Amino acid sequence: MDSISPVVETLEDYEQQGKPAEEGGSASFPFLKSPEGIVVTRWQFTPEERQRIAAGEDLYLSVLTMNKGFQPVKLEVGVPFDGPENLKRKLRLEDELELRQLLAQRNQTAALLQKRQVERIESDERCRELVETLERHEKALRHKESEVFSDTPAPRIEVVQ
């Protein structure tokens, strides 16, 4: 059995690619996901699997809970929720897509702002001096913290009379 795309015909623009958290090295697969975390994937049986099911063999579902509690699951034949438009509404795919686009825009803007800040600091002599001073203060602070919070006892001072 293989995961296939499109997960649902006409909803290809909403698909994401991913892999289960517990399978770090496995191949990724397409899925649809709602903002609430409902995930829909599509699996296609091989001809041999179709024959085995037609012959009366059962279908088994394994859920990898990672010992975090059992999650509700649902097996369906055909497009879930009676078609693409109902599925799109049920999963709030427009909202999920908008959230992903806003997040990408925010990340892009933050990266540009950070680049601009670095450029301004590097071009301003006084800012460079302040950064260097701050780095010296932080280095001195880390050194003092390591002395104060060290597990090594401080050397004893003996008073000689």
Short mmCIF file of the C-alpha atoms (twelve columns), coordinates in Angstrom:
data_MODEL
# 
_entry.id   MODEL 
# 
loop_
_atom_site.group_PDB 
_atom_site.id 
_atom_site.type_symbol 
_atom_site.label_atom_id 
_atom_site.label_alt_id 
_atom_site.label_comp_id 
_atom_site.label_asym_id 
_atom_site.label_seq_id 
_atom_site.Cartn_x 
_atom_site.Cartn_y 
_atom_site.Cartn_z 
_atom_site.pdbx_PDB_model_num 
ATOM 1   C CA . MET A 1   0.000   0.000   0.000  1 
ATOM 2   C CA . ASP A 2   1.376   3.406   -0.967 1 
ATOM 3   C CA . SER A 3   0.500   6.952   -0.004 1 
ATOM 4   C CA . ILE A 4   -0.510  8.887   -3.112 1 
ATOM 5   C CA . SER A 5   -1.116  12.402  -4.304 1 
ATOM 6   C CA . PRO A 6   -3.417  14.089  -4.818 1 
ATOM 7   C CA . VAL A 7   -4.897  13.256  -1.442 1 
ATOM 8   C CA . VAL A 8   -8.202  14.551  -2.853 1 
ATOM 9   C CA . GLU A 9   -8.758  15.611  -6.455 1 
ATOM 10  C CA . THR A 10  -9.113  19.431  -6.807 1 
ATOM 11  C CA . LEU A 11  -7.494  20.075  -3.384 1 
ATOM 12  C CA . GLU A 12  -3.861  19.675  -4.477 1 
ATOM 13  C CA . ASP A 13  -3.038  23.308  -3.608 1 
ATOM 14  C CA . TYR A 14  -3.746  22.582  0.061  1 
ATOM 15  C CA . GLU A 15  -1.459  19.548  0.325  1 
ATOM 16  C CA . GLN A 16  1.590   19.497  2.521  1 
ATOM 17  C CA . GLN A 17  4.486   17.039  2.507  1 
ATOM 18  C CA . GLY A 18  5.703   15.433  5.664  1 
ATOM 19  C CA . LYS A 19  6.725   12.367  7.526  1 
ATOM 20  C CA . PRO A 20  5.554   10.935  10.815 1 
ATOM 21  C CA . ALA A 21  7.521   12.241  13.793 1 
ATOM 22  C CA . GLU A 22  8.475   8.708   14.806 1 
ATOM 23  C CA . GLU A 23  9.955   7.919   11.381 1 
ATOM 24  C CA . GLY A 24  12.791  10.417  11.069 1 
ATOM 25  C CA . GLY A 25  14.370  8.812   8.015  1 
ATOM 26  C CA . SER A 26  11.346  7.547   6.131  1 
ATOM 27  C CA . ALA A 27  10.076  8.983   2.865  1 
ATOM 28  C CA . SER A 28  7.646   11.841  3.156  1 
ATOM 29  C CA . PHE A 29  4.040   11.595  2.023  1 
ATOM 30  C CA . PRO A 30  1.291   14.060  1.048  1 
ATOM 31  C CA . PHE A 31  -1.430  15.046  3.504  1 
ATOM 32  C CA . LEU A 32  -4.170  17.576  4.148  1 
ATOM 33  C CA . LYS A 33  -4.292  19.147  7.607  1 
ATOM 34  C CA . SER A 34  -6.779  21.353  9.406  1 
ATOM 35  C CA . PRO A 35  -5.753  24.086  11.875 1 
ATOM 36  C CA . GLU A 36  -7.159  21.828  14.632 1 
ATOM 37  C CA . GLY A 37  -4.813  18.982  13.660 1 
ATOM 38  C CA . ILE A 38  -7.090  16.690  11.633 1 
ATOM 39  C CA . VAL A 39  -4.846  15.004  9.068  1 
ATOM 40  C CA . VAL A 40  -6.117  13.193  5.958  1 
ATOM 41  C CA . THR A 41  -3.920  10.968  3.798  1 
ATOM 42  C CA . ARG A 42  -4.771  8.774   0.825  1 
ATOM 43  C CA . TRP A 43  -3.537  5.205   0.427  1 
ATOM 44  C CA . GLN A 44  -3.769  3.091   -2.692 1 
ATOM 45  C CA . PHE A 45  -3.848  -0.708  -2.541 1 
ATOM 46  C CA . THR A 46  -1.620  -2.777  -4.789 1 
ATOM 47  C CA . PRO A 47  -3.407  -5.234  -7.109 1 
ATOM 48  C CA . GLU A 48  -2.362  -8.076  -4.791 1 
ATOM 49  C CA . GLU A 49  -3.785  -6.280  -1.732 1 
ATOM 50  C CA . ARG A 50  -7.047  -5.653  -3.603 1 
ATOM 51  C CA . GLN A 51  -7.320  -9.368  -4.409 1 
ATOM 52  C CA . ARG A 52  -6.640  -10.340 -0.793 1 
ATOM 53  C CA . ILE A 53  -9.328  -7.930  0.486  1 
ATOM 54  C CA . ALA A 54  -11.776 -9.133  -2.181 1 
ATOM 55  C CA . ALA A 55  -11.035 -12.697 -1.034 1 
ATOM 56  C CA . GLY A 56  -12.182 -11.761 2.470  1 
ATOM 57  C CA . GLU A 57  -8.968  -10.876 4.277  1 
ATOM 58  C CA . ASP A 58  -9.280  -8.198  6.938  1 
ATOM 59  C CA . LEU A 59  -7.662  -4.770  6.931  1 
ATOM 60  C CA . TYR A 60  -5.637  -3.913  10.027 1 
ATOM 61  C CA . LEU A 61  -4.805  -0.469  11.336 1 
ATOM 62  C CA . SER A 62  -1.668  0.129   13.414 1 
ATOM 63  C CA . VAL A 63  -1.459  3.397   15.316 1 
ATOM 64  C CA . LEU A 64  1.950   4.500   16.561 1 
ATOM 65  C CA . THR A 65  0.993   6.354   19.744 1 
ATOM 66  C CA . MET A 66  4.547   6.817   21.031 1 
ATOM 67  C CA . ASN A 67  3.013   6.027   24.437 1 
ATOM 68  C CA . LYS A 68  1.146   9.341   24.388 1 
ATOM 69  C CA . GLY A 69  -2.371  7.919   24.446 1 
ATOM 70  C CA . PHE A 70  -4.521  6.521   21.673 1 
ATOM 71  C CA . GLN A 71  -5.724  9.007   19.079 1 
ATOM 72  C CA . PRO A 72  -9.109  8.528   17.404 1 
ATOM 73  C CA . VAL A 73  -8.809  7.234   13.846 1 
ATOM 74  C CA . LYS A 74  -11.249 6.712   10.999 1 
ATOM 75  C CA . LEU A 75  -10.969 4.494   7.923  1 
ATOM 76  C CA . GLU A 76  -13.097 5.444   4.923  1 
ATOM 77  C CA . VAL A 77  -13.600 4.262   1.366  1 
ATOM 78  C CA . GLY A 78  -13.772 7.100   -1.160 1 
ATOM 79  C CA . VAL A 79  -13.377 10.821  -0.486 1 
ATOM 80  C CA . PRO A 80  -14.033 11.574  3.201  1 
ATOM 81  C CA . PHE A 81  -16.940 13.797  4.242  1 
ATOM 82  C CA . ASP A 82  -18.851 13.156  0.999  1 
ATOM 83  C CA . GLY A 83  -16.593 14.956  -1.458 1 
ATOM 84  C CA . PRO A 84  -13.860 17.544  -1.884 1 
ATOM 85  C CA . GLU A 85  -15.869 20.674  -1.038 1 
ATOM 86  C CA . ASN A 86  -17.306 19.193  2.177  1 
ATOM 87  C CA . LEU A 87  -13.821 17.980  3.128  1 
ATOM 88  C CA . LYS A 88  -12.379 21.430  2.368  1 
ATOM 89  C CA . ARG A 89  -14.963 23.048  4.678  1 
ATOM 90  C CA . LYS A 90  -14.662 20.404  7.402  1 
ATOM 91  C CA . LEU A 91  -10.872 20.647  7.544  1 
ATOM 92  C CA . ARG A 92  -10.915 24.449  7.197  1 
ATOM 93  C CA . LEU A 93  -8.273  24.103  4.516  1 
ATOM 94  C CA . GLU A 94  -8.593  27.745  3.471  1 
ATOM 95  C CA . ASP A 95  -7.739  28.772  7.057  1 
ATOM 96  C CA . GLU A 96  -4.812  26.346  7.224  1 
ATOM 97  C CA . LEU A 97  -3.433  27.610  3.910  1 
ATOM 98  C CA . GLU A 98  -3.815  31.234  5.028  1 
ATOM 99  C CA . LEU A 99  -2.044  30.464  8.320  1 
ATOM 100 C CA . ARG A 100 0.875   28.840  6.483  1 
ATOM 101 C CA . GLN A 101 1.112   31.801  4.065  1 
ATOM 102 C CA . LEU A 102 1.042   34.340  6.908  1 
ATOM 103 C CA . LEU A 103 3.709   32.398  8.783  1 
ATOM 104 C CA . ALA A 104 5.929   32.307  5.680  1 
ATOM 105 C CA . GLN A 105 5.437   36.055  5.152  1 
ATOM 106 C CA . ARG A 106 6.221   36.790  8.800  1 
ATOM 107 C CA . ASN A 107 9.378   34.652  8.670  1 
ATOM 108 C CA . GLN A 108 10.490  36.341  5.461  1 
ATOM 109 C CA . THR A 109 9.905   39.816  6.937  1 
ATOM 110 C CA . ALA A 110 11.722  38.900  10.159 1 
ATOM 111 C CA . ALA A 111 14.717  37.643  8.159  1 
ATOM 112 C CA . LEU A 112 14.804  40.867  6.117  1 
ATOM 113 C CA . LEU A 113 14.552  42.978  9.272  1 
ATOM 114 C CA . GLN A 114 17.347  41.049  10.944 1 
ATOM 115 C CA . LYS A 115 19.542  41.475  7.844  1 
ATOM 116 C CA . ARG A 116 18.789  45.212  7.792  1 
ATOM 117 C CA . GLN A 117 19.625  45.554  11.484 1 
ATOM 118 C CA . VAL A 118 22.958  43.829  10.958 1 
ATOM 119 C CA . GLU A 119 23.703  46.095  7.982  1 
ATOM 120 C CA . ARG A 120 22.935  49.211  10.038 1 
ATOM 121 C CA . ILE A 121 25.052  48.072  12.966 1 
ATOM 122 C CA . GLU A 122 27.972  47.234  10.686 1 
ATOM 123 C CA . SER A 123 27.733  50.585  8.878  1 
ATOM 124 C CA . ASP A 124 27.535  52.721  12.048 1 
ATOM 125 C CA . GLU A 125 30.889  53.177  13.830 1 
ATOM 126 C CA . ARG A 126 29.284  54.003  17.210 1 
ATOM 127 C CA . CYS A 127 27.041  50.899  16.989 1 
ATOM 128 C CA . ARG A 128 30.078  48.732  16.225 1 
ATOM 129 C CA . GLU A 129 31.857  50.149  19.270 1 
ATOM 130 C CA . LEU A 130 28.832  49.456  21.467 1 
ATOM 131 C CA . VAL A 131 28.574  45.884  20.154 1 
ATOM 132 C CA . GLU A 132 32.268  45.321  20.910 1 
ATOM 133 C CA . THR A 133 31.853  46.794  24.407 1 
ATOM 134 C CA . LEU A 134 28.816  44.629  25.023 1 
ATOM 135 C CA . GLU A 135 30.752  41.540  23.891 1 
ATOM 136 C CA . ARG A 136 33.570  42.391  26.336 1 
ATOM 137 C CA . HIS A 137 31.047  42.841  29.180 1 
ATOM 138 C CA . GLU A 138 29.370  39.529  28.348 1 
ATOM 139 C CA . LYS A 139 32.727  37.737  28.227 1 
ATOM 140 C CA . ALA A 140 33.674  39.198  31.635 1 
ATOM 141 C CA . LEU A 141 30.265  38.261  33.016 1 
ATOM 142 C CA . ARG A 142 30.558  34.637  31.774 1 
ATOM 143 C CA . HIS A 143 34.047  34.431  33.286 1 
ATOM 144 C CA . LYS A 144 32.857  35.781  36.651 1 
ATOM 145 C CA . GLU A 145 29.813  33.452  36.619 1 
ATOM 146 C CA . SER A 146 32.068  30.463  36.001 1 
ATOM 147 C CA . GLU A 147 34.216  31.511  38.977 1 
ATOM 148 C CA . VAL A 148 31.269  32.137  41.283 1 
ATOM 149 C CA . PHE A 149 29.235  29.084  40.343 1 
ATOM 150 C CA . SER A 150 32.155  26.704  39.921 1 
ATOM 151 C CA . ASP A 151 32.193  23.430  41.854 1 
ATOM 152 C CA . THR A 152 35.900  23.949  42.550 1 
ATOM 153 C CA . PRO A 153 36.442  25.465  45.988 1 
ATOM 154 C CA . ALA A 154 38.144  28.834  46.121 1 
ATOM 155 C CA . PRO A 155 41.761  28.773  47.300 1 
ATOM 156 C CA . ARG A 156 42.133  29.343  51.023 1 
ATOM 157 C CA . ILE A 157 43.848  32.482  52.196 1 
ATOM 158 C CA . GLU A 158 46.024  32.012  55.228 1 
ATOM 159 C CA . VAL A 159 46.806  34.879  57.509 1 
ATOM 160 C CA . VAL A 160 50.379  34.724  58.787 1 
ATOM 161 C CA . GLN A 161 51.286  36.697  61.902 1 
# 
